Amino acid sequence: MMGGNMNKMMKQVQKMQANMLKMQEELSERTVESTVGGGVIKVVANGSQEIVSIDIQPEAVDPDDIEMLQEMILTATNDALQKAKDMVSSEMSKITGGLNIPGLF
């Protein structure tokens, strides 16, 4: 009896792993974006938590205030990465049933 339950559980784990791999592939193609400064800086990240693009409008560039530009880029980048993490966590929790399994994502 124990063996049957163990086999069933192993099949469920294997299915969950396969679903997670598929989801990770799909998420790597999905993107999120963050804008700051009224849209003068836009950063796009993917589900692999990589920055895909950074768009800087000319009006964001003030040679006398480079620090502000750097801060806006940093803020937008960190926000885009957090949104990517949240997207991955939300999608993966659908597969794991809300279980937080360390090291999976």
SULWO-V62765 format. One record per run of one state. SS is the DSSP state (2 for helix, 1 for strand, 0 for the rest). FROM is the first residue (numbers start at 1). TO is the last residue. Records with the same first field share a line. If there is no record, write none. Layout:
SS: FROM-TO  FROM-TO
//
This chain:
0: 1-1  30-30  40-40  47-50  57-57  61-65  97-105
2: 2-29  37-39  58-60  66-96
1: 31-36  41-46  51-56
//
